[in-house]
Amino acid sequence: MFARLLLRDLAIGAAVVAGWYFGAGLTEGAGPVADALGVGLGVTGGLVAYLAHEWGHLLGALATGSRVHAPDRMTSGFLFSFDSQANSRKQFVIMSLAGFAVTAIAIFVVYALLPDSYLATRVARGAVLSLSFLTVFVEVPILIWSVLSGSTLPQVEVFQPDRG
């Protein structure tokens, strides 16, 4: 299932990059087309950052040999489920930090590489910062709790192992 999810996310990323390549310059102007295109490209840029963040978590988990489960459908909003009961605190910390590292890269990309004058850039920056704030206020406290308490969180949701 992870291979299919990777293909899905690479296709989404390629479509967004193509949209940016061909359309982002149009968002520098004024008018409804520029506005709609700017919002659309910016939001989808944020979606790519979210997907990259989740892949960062998954790669961190896989790099440590963590037990993870894939969703049973391609439309899941979650890329994987980390099995807190089967994995160690060290594996949890590395999995968490890998996602945070990718988020830091996304912040760098939207601020250092995208043109300031495009509405699409400003929307993408807002989307990436919003996702970053969610990370800081939701995921970081979970990581800190895990480190300070000496345990991982109890299982919340587990996808069943992919049997296909």
DRENPA-3360 file (N, C-alpha, C; in nm, 2 decimals, always signed):
BEGIN
1 = MFARLLLR = +0.08/-0.12/+0.00/+0.00/+0.00/+0.00/+0.09/+0.13/+0.00 ~ +0.20/+0.12/+0.07/+0.29/+0.24/+0.07/+0.34/+0.28/-0.07 ~ +0.36/+0.18/-0.15/+0.41/+0.21/-0.29/+0.30/+0.29/-0.36 ~ +0.17/+0.24/-0.35/+0.06/+0.31/-0.41/+0.04/+0.45/-0.36 ~ +0.06/+0.47/-0.23/+0.05/+0.60/-0.16/+0.16/+0.69/-0.21 ~ +0.28/+0.63/-0.23/+0.39/+0.71/-0.28/+0.36/+0.76/-0.42 ~ +0.31/+0.67/-0.51/+0.27/+0.71/-0.64/+0.16/+0.82/-0.64 ~ +0.07/+0.80/-0.56/-0.04/+0.90/-0.54/+0.02/+1.04/-0.51;
9 = DLAIGAAV = +0.10/+1.04/-0.41/+0.16/+1.17/-0.36/+0.26/+1.23/-0.46 ~ +0.33/+1.15/-0.53/+0.42/+1.20/-0.63/+0.34/+1.26/-0.74 ~ +0.23/+1.20/-0.78/+0.14/+1.25/-0.88/+0.08/+1.38/-0.84 ~ +0.04/+1.39/-0.72/-0.01/+1.52/-0.66/+0.10/+1.62/-0.67 ~ +0.22/+1.59/-0.62/+0.33/+1.68/-0.62/+0.36/+1.73/-0.76 ~ +0.37/+1.64/-0.86/+0.40/+1.67/-0.99/+0.30/+1.77/-1.05 ~ +0.17/+1.74/-1.02/+0.06/+1.83/-1.07/+0.07/+1.97/-1.01 ~ +0.10/+1.97/-0.89/+0.12/+2.11/-0.82/+0.24/+2.18/-0.87;
17 = VAGWYFGA = +0.35/+2.11/-0.89/+0.47/+2.18/-0.95/+0.44/+2.23/-1.09 ~ +0.37/+2.15/-1.17/+0.34/+2.19/-1.30/+0.24/+2.31/-1.30 ~ +0.15/+2.31/-1.21/+0.06/+2.42/-1.19/+0.14/+2.55/-1.16 ~ +0.23/+2.54/-1.06/+0.32/+2.65/-1.03/+0.40/+2.70/-1.14 ~ +0.46/+2.60/-1.21/+0.55/+2.64/-1.33/+0.47/+2.72/-1.43 ~ +0.35/+2.67/-1.47/+0.27/+2.73/-1.57/+0.18/+2.85/-1.53 ~ +0.14/+2.85/-1.40/+0.04/+2.94/-1.36/+0.08/+3.04/-1.25 ~ +0.18/+3.02/-1.17/+0.21/+3.10/-1.06/+0.24/+3.25/-1.10;
25 = GLTEGAGP = +0.30/+3.27/-1.21/+0.33/+3.41/-1.26/+0.20/+3.49/-1.28 ~ +0.09/+3.42/-1.32/-0.03/+3.49/-1.34/-0.10/+3.54/-1.21 ~ -0.05/+3.49/-1.10/-0.11/+3.54/-0.97/-0.04/+3.67/-0.92 ~ +0.05/+3.72/-1.00/+0.11/+3.85/-0.97/+0.02/+3.96/-1.00 ~ -0.07/+3.94/-1.09/-0.17/+4.04/-1.13/-0.29/+4.05/-1.04 ~ -0.38/+4.13/-1.09/-0.51/+4.15/-1.01/-0.62/+4.09/-1.09 ~ -0.73/+4.07/-1.02/-0.85/+4.01/-1.09/-0.89/+3.88/-1.04 ~ -1.01/+3.83/-1.07/-1.06/+3.71/-1.02/-0.98/+3.58/-1.06;
33 = VADALGVG = -0.93/+3.58/-1.19/-0.85/+3.47/-1.23/-0.72/+3.46/-1.15 ~ -0.65/+3.57/-1.14/-0.53/+3.58/-1.06/-0.55/+3.54/-0.91 ~ -0.66/+3.58/-0.86/-0.69/+3.55/-0.72/-0.73/+3.40/-0.70 ~ -0.81/+3.35/-0.79/-0.85/+3.21/-0.78/-0.73/+3.12/-0.80 ~ -0.65/+3.15/-0.90/-0.53/+3.07/-0.93/-0.43/+3.08/-0.81 ~ -0.42/+3.20/-0.76/-0.32/+3.22/-0.64/-0.37/+3.14/-0.52 ~ -0.49/+3.14/-0.49/-0.54/+3.07/-0.37/-0.53/+2.92/-0.40 ~ -0.57/+2.88/-0.52/-0.56/+2.73/-0.55/-0.42/+2.68/-0.55;
41 = LGVTGGLV = -0.33/+2.75/-0.61/-0.19/+2.71/-0.61/-0.13/+2.71/-0.47 ~ -0.16/+2.82/-0.40/-0.11/+2.83/-0.26/-0.16/+2.72/-0.17 ~ -0.28/+2.69/-0.18/-0.34/+2.58/-0.09/-0.28/+2.45/-0.13 ~ -0.27/+2.42/-0.26/-0.22/+2.29/-0.30/-0.07/+2.29/-0.27 ~ +0.00/+2.40/-0.27/+0.14/+2.40/-0.22/+0.14/+2.36/-0.07 ~ +0.05/+2.41/+0.01/+0.04/+2.37/+0.15/+0.01/+2.22/+0.16 ~ -0.08/+2.16/+0.07/-0.11/+2.02/+0.07/+0.02/+1.94/+0.05 ~ +0.10/+1.98/-0.05/+0.23/+1.91/-0.08/+0.32/+1.92/+0.05;
49 = AYLAHEWG = +0.32/+2.03/+0.12/+0.40/+2.04/+0.24/+0.35/+1.94/+0.35 ~ +0.22/+1.93/+0.36/+0.16/+1.84/+0.45/+0.20/+1.69/+0.42 ~ +0.19/+1.66/+0.29/+0.22/+1.52/+0.25/+0.37/+1.50/+0.27 ~ +0.45/+1.60/+0.24/+0.60/+1.58/+0.27/+0.63/+1.56/+0.41 ~ +0.56/+1.63/+0.50/+0.57/+1.62/+0.64/+0.54/+1.48/+0.69 ~ +0.43/+1.43/+0.64/+0.39/+1.29/+0.68/+0.49/+1.19/+0.62 ~ +0.54/+1.21/+0.50/+0.64/+1.12/+0.45/+0.77/+1.13/+0.53 ~ +0.80/+1.24/+0.58/+0.91/+1.26/+0.67/+0.90/+1.17/+0.80;
57 = HLLGALAT = +0.78/+1.18/+0.86/+0.75/+1.09/+0.97/+0.77/+0.95/+0.94 ~ +0.71/+0.91/+0.82/+0.71/+0.76/+0.79/+0.86/+0.72/+0.76 ~ +0.93/+0.80/+0.69/+1.07/+0.76/+0.66/+1.15/+0.75/+0.79 ~ +1.12/+0.84/+0.89/+1.19/+0.83/+1.02/+1.15/+0.71/+1.09 ~ +1.03/+0.67/+1.08/+0.98/+0.55/+1.14/+1.05/+0.42/+1.08 ~ +1.05/+0.42/+0.95/+1.10/+0.31/+0.87/+1.25/+0.30/+0.90 ~ +1.32/+0.41/+0.91/+1.47/+0.41/+0.93/+1.50/+0.35/+1.06 ~ +1.41/+0.35/+1.16/+1.44/+0.29/+1.29/+1.38/+0.15/+1.30;
65 = GSRVHAPD = +1.32/+0.10/+1.19/+1.26/-0.03/+1.20/+1.13/-0.04/+1.28 ~ +1.07/+0.08/+1.29/+0.94/+0.09/+1.36/+0.83/+0.00/+1.29 ~ +0.74/-0.04/+1.37/+0.62/-0.11/+1.32/+0.52/+0.00/+1.29 ~ +0.48/+0.00/+1.16/+0.38/+0.10/+1.12/+0.27/+0.02/+1.03 ~ +0.16/+0.08/+1.02/+0.05/+0.02/+0.94/+0.00/+0.13/+0.84 ~ -0.03/+0.08/+0.72/-0.08/+0.16/+0.61/-0.23/+0.17/+0.63 ~ -0.29/+0.27/+0.58/-0.44/+0.28/+0.57/-0.49/+0.17/+0.47 ~ -0.62/+0.14/+0.48/-0.67/+0.04/+0.39/-0.73/+0.10/+0.27;
73 = RMTSGFLF = -0.73/+0.23/+0.26/-0.78/+0.30/+0.14/-0.69/+0.42/+0.10 ~ -0.69/+0.45/-0.03/-0.61/+0.55/-0.08/-0.66/+0.69/-0.05 ~ -0.78/+0.71/+0.00/-0.83/+0.84/+0.03/-0.82/+0.88/+0.18 ~ -0.74/+0.80/+0.25/-0.72/+0.83/+0.39/-0.65/+0.96/+0.41 ~ -0.68/+1.04/+0.51/-0.61/+1.16/+0.54/-0.48/+1.13/+0.61 ~ -0.46/+1.01/+0.65/-0.34/+0.97/+0.72/-0.26/+0.88/+0.64 ~ -0.13/+0.90/+0.64/-0.04/+0.82/+0.56/-0.01/+0.68/+0.62 ~ +0.00/+0.68/+0.76/+0.03/+0.56/+0.83/-0.01/+0.58/+0.97;
81 = SFDSQANS = -0.01/+0.47/+1.04/-0.03/+0.46/+1.19/+0.09/+0.41/+1.25 ~ +0.14/+0.48/+1.35/+0.26/+0.43/+1.42/+0.21/+0.35/+1.54 ~ +0.26/+0.23/+1.55/+0.22/+0.13/+1.65/+0.29/+0.16/+1.78 ~ +0.23/+0.25/+1.87/+0.30/+0.29/+1.99/+0.33/+0.17/+2.09 ~ +0.25/+0.07/+2.08/+0.27/-0.04/+2.17/+0.39/-0.13/+2.13 ~ +0.41/-0.14/+2.00/+0.52/-0.23/+1.95/+0.65/-0.15/+1.94 ~ +0.65/-0.02/+1.94/+0.78/+0.06/+1.91/+0.83/+0.12/+2.04 ~ +0.95/+0.15/+2.04/+1.02/+0.22/+2.15/+1.00/+0.37/+2.15;
89 = RKQFVIMS = +1.03/+0.42/+2.27/+1.03/+0.57/+2.28/+1.13/+0.63/+2.18 ~ +1.25/+0.57/+2.17/+1.35/+0.62/+2.08/+1.30/+0.62/+1.93 ~ +1.23/+0.52/+1.89/+1.17/+0.52/+1.76/+1.07/+0.62/+1.74 ~ +0.99/+0.65/+1.85/+0.88/+0.75/+1.84/+0.95/+0.89/+1.83 ~ +1.05/+0.91/+1.90/+1.12/+1.04/+1.90/+1.18/+1.07/+1.76 ~ +1.25/+0.97/+1.70/+1.31/+0.98/+1.57/+1.20/+1.00/+1.46 ~ +1.09/+0.93/+1.47/+0.98/+0.94/+1.38/+0.93/+1.08/+1.39 ~ +0.91/+1.13/+1.51/+0.86/+1.27/+1.52/+0.95/+1.37/+1.47;
97 = LAGFAVTA = +1.08/+1.36/+1.50/+1.18/+1.46/+1.46/+1.19/+1.47/+1.30 ~ +1.18/+1.35/+1.24/+1.19/+1.34/+1.09/+1.08/+1.43/+1.03 ~ +0.96/+1.42/+1.08/+0.86/+1.50/+1.02/+0.88/+1.65/+1.05 ~ +0.93/+1.68/+1.17/+0.96/+1.82/+1.20/+1.07/+1.88/+1.10 ~ +1.17/+1.79/+1.07/+1.28/+1.84/+0.98/+1.22/+1.87/+0.84 ~ +1.13/+1.79/+0.79/+1.07/+1.82/+0.66/+0.99/+1.94/+0.67 ~ +0.92/+1.97/+0.78/+0.85/+2.09/+0.79/+0.94/+2.21/+0.78 ~ +1.06/+2.20/+0.85/+1.16/+2.31/+0.84/+1.20/+2.33/+0.70;
105 = IAIFVVYA = +1.22/+2.23/+0.63/+1.26/+2.24/+0.48/+1.15/+2.31/+0.41 ~ +1.02/+2.28/+0.43/+0.91/+2.34/+0.36/+0.91/+2.49/+0.39 ~ +0.93/+2.53/+0.52/+0.94/+2.67/+0.55/+1.05/+2.74/+0.47 ~ +1.17/+2.68/+0.47/+1.28/+2.73/+0.39/+1.24/+2.75/+0.24 ~ +1.17/+2.65/+0.18/+1.14/+2.65/+0.04/+1.04/+2.77/+0.01 ~ +0.94/+2.78/+0.09/+0.84/+2.89/+0.06/+0.89/+3.03/+0.09 ~ +0.99/+3.04/+0.18/+1.04/+3.17/+0.20/+1.17/+3.21/+0.12 ~ +1.25/+3.11/+0.09/+1.37/+3.14/+0.02/+1.37/+3.12/-0.13;
113 = LLPDSYLA = +1.28/+3.03/-0.18/+1.28/+3.00/-0.32/+1.16/+3.05/-0.40 ~ +1.05/+3.08/-0.33/+0.93/+3.13/-0.41/+0.93/+3.28/-0.42 ~ +0.89/+3.34/-0.53/+0.89/+3.48/-0.55/+0.79/+3.55/-0.46 ~ +0.83/+3.66/-0.40/+0.75/+3.73/-0.31/+0.63/+3.80/-0.37 ~ +0.64/+3.83/-0.50/+0.53/+3.91/-0.56/+0.41/+3.83/-0.60 ~ +0.41/+3.69/-0.59/+0.30/+3.61/-0.63/+0.20/+3.59/-0.52 ~ +0.07/+3.60/-0.55/-0.03/+3.57/-0.45/-0.02/+3.42/-0.41 ~ +0.01/+3.34/-0.51/+0.03/+3.20/-0.48/+0.13/+3.17/-0.37;
121 = TRVARGAV = +0.24/+3.25/-0.38/+0.35/+3.24/-0.28/+0.30/+3.28/-0.14 ~ +0.23/+3.39/-0.13/+0.18/+3.43/+0.00/+0.08/+3.34/+0.06 ~ -0.01/+3.28/-0.02/-0.10/+3.18/+0.03/-0.03/+3.05/+0.07 ~ +0.07/+3.01/-0.01/+0.15/+2.89/+0.03/+0.22/+2.91/+0.16 ~ +0.28/+3.03/+0.18/+0.34/+3.06/+0.30/+0.25/+3.06/+0.42 ~ +0.13/+3.11/+0.40/+0.03/+3.10/+0.51/-0.01/+2.96/+0.54 ~ -0.03/+2.88/+0.43/-0.06/+2.74/+0.45/+0.05/+2.66/+0.53 ~ +0.17/+2.68/+0.48/+0.28/+2.61/+0.55/+0.30/+2.66/+0.69;
129 = LSLSFLTV = +0.29/+2.79/+0.72/+0.30/+2.84/+0.86/+0.18/+2.78/+0.94 ~ +0.06/+2.77/+0.88/-0.05/+2.72/+0.96/-0.02/+2.57/+1.00 ~ +0.03/+2.49/+0.90/+0.06/+2.36/+0.93/+0.18/+2.35/+1.03 ~ +0.27/+2.44/+1.03/+0.38/+2.45/+1.12/+0.33/+2.48/+1.26 ~ +0.23/+2.57/+1.27/+0.18/+2.60/+1.40/+0.10/+2.48/+1.46 ~ +0.03/+2.40/+1.38/-0.03/+2.28/+1.42/+0.07/+2.18/+1.48 ~ +0.18/+2.17/+1.40/+0.29/+2.08/+1.45/+0.34/+2.13/+1.59 ~ +0.36/+2.26/+1.60/+0.42/+2.31/+1.73/+0.32/+2.29/+1.84;
137 = FVEVPILI = +0.19/+2.31/+1.82/+0.09/+2.31/+1.93/+0.03/+2.17/+1.95 ~ +0.04/+2.08/+1.85/-0.02/+1.95/+1.87/+0.09/+1.84/+1.88 ~ +0.18/+1.83/+1.78/+0.28/+1.73/+1.78/+0.40/+1.75/+1.88 ~ +0.44/+1.87/+1.89/+0.56/+1.89/+1.98/+0.52/+1.86/+2.13 ~ +0.40/+1.90/+2.18/+0.37/+1.86/+2.32/+0.36/+1.71/+2.34 ~ +0.32/+1.64/+2.24/+0.31/+1.49/+2.25/+0.46/+1.44/+2.26 ~ +0.54/+1.49/+2.17/+0.69/+1.45/+2.18/+0.75/+1.48/+2.32 ~ +0.72/+1.60/+2.36/+0.78/+1.64/+2.49/+0.72/+1.55/+2.61;
145 = WSVLSGST = +0.59/+1.53/+2.60/+0.53/+1.44/+2.70/+0.60/+1.30/+2.70 ~ +0.62/+1.25/+2.58/+0.68/+1.12/+2.57/+0.82/+1.12/+2.63 ~ +0.90/+1.22/+2.60/+1.04/+1.22/+2.65/+1.04/+1.24/+2.80 ~ +0.96/+1.33/+2.85/+0.96/+1.36/+3.00/+0.90/+1.25/+3.08 ~ +0.79/+1.18/+3.02/+0.72/+1.08/+3.10/+0.79/+0.94/+3.08 ~ +0.87/+0.93/+2.98/+0.94/+0.80/+2.96/+0.86/+0.70/+2.89 ~ +0.75/+0.74/+2.82/+0.67/+0.64/+2.75/+0.61/+0.71/+2.63 ~ +0.56/+0.63/+2.54/+0.49/+0.68/+2.43/+0.34/+0.68/+2.46;
153 = LPQVEVFQ = +0.26/+0.75/+2.38/+0.12/+0.76/+2.41/+0.05/+0.63/+2.38 ~ -0.06/+0.61/+2.45/-0.14/+0.49/+2.41/-0.19/+0.50/+2.27 ~ -0.22/+0.38/+2.21/-0.27/+0.37/+2.08/-0.40/+0.45/+2.06 ~ -0.41/+0.53/+1.96/-0.53/+0.61/+1.93/-0.60/+0.55/+1.82 ~ -0.53/+0.53/+1.71/-0.59/+0.47/+1.59/-0.49/+0.39/+1.52 ~ -0.52/+0.27/+1.48/-0.42/+0.18/+1.42/-0.49/+0.13/+1.29 ~ -0.42/+0.15/+1.18/-0.47/+0.08/+1.06/-0.43/-0.06/+1.06 ~ -0.51/-0.15/+1.01/-0.47/-0.29/+1.01/-0.36/-0.31/+0.91;
161 = PDRG = -0.27/-0.40/+0.93/-0.16/-0.42/+0.84/-0.22/-0.45/+0.70 ~ -0.15/-0.40/+0.60/-0.19/-0.42/+0.46/-0.17/-0.57/+0.42 ~ -0.28/-0.63/+0.38/-0.27/-0.77/+0.34/-0.26/-0.79/+0.19 ~ -0.26/-0.68/+0.12/-0.27/-0.69/-0.03/-0.14/-0.69/-0.10;
% end
